[in-house]
């Protein structure tokens, strides 16, 4: 016996997943969002101070070893070195 989902108004699994995402979604730390003017495609926006994003970055093993030598805080040290190199 096959189950015909086309006769149902909504899929319970999709509704449950949407409810789960709504409850577990992380809200960004920092000031409350304000109404923003329309931004042209490719335009840069100002970064919110103190707001961090999780990224994936590939580094050479020796570079990673250098920053991890001093123990915990190596991600902050990499961030500081990148800010210095970028002149920020």
N, C-alpha and C positions, 0 to 999 in steps of 0.2 A: 504494500500500500504506500503510495507516494504522498508526500505532504505538499499541498499547493499553497505556496506563500503569496501568490498573486491575488488571492481572494481576501487576504488580510490587509487592513488599512495601514498597519505598521508592523515592523519586525521586532518582536520583543528583545531579541539579542542586541540589535542595533540600539534600541532604546536604553537597555541596561548599560551598554558600553558608553553611550553618550552621557548618561547619568554619572558613571564612574569617572569619566574624563573631567566632567564639570567639577566634581568634588576633589579630585586629586591634582588638578592643574596648579602649578606653582605660579604665584603672582610675583612680578618683579619687585625687588626691594627698592626703596627710594621714594621720592615725592609722588603724590597722586598724579595721574596723567591729566594733562590739560588739553583743551581743544587745540589741535594743531592745524596750521594752514596747509593747504595742499602743497605737496613737494613734487618737483619735477623728477622724472625717472633719471636715476644716476646721480642725483644731488646728494651731497653728504649732509647728515644731520649731526647736531652737537650731541656728544655723549653725556649721559647723566653721571656726575661724579660719584664714585663709590659703587656703581652698579657693575657687577661682573657677570660675564657670560661663560658658560662651559663650552669649550671648543676642543676639537681634536687636532693635534699638531704632531707632525713627524720630526723628530730630532735625532741627530747622530748620537750613538751610544756614549761616546766620550763626552759630549756636551751635557747629556743628562747625568752622567756620573759626576761631572764637575759640580753641578748644582745640588746633587743629592749627597755629596760628601759630608756636608755640615748637618745633615739630618733633616728633621721636620722644618717646613717653611720653604722648601725648595721651589715650590710653585710661585710663591711671592718673590723669591730671588730672581726667577726667570722673568717675571712680570716687571720687576724693577730694572733689570738689564735691558729688556725690550723698550721700556719707556725712555731710558737714557739714550739708547741707540736711535730712537725715533725723535729725540729732542723734545720730549714732552715733560 
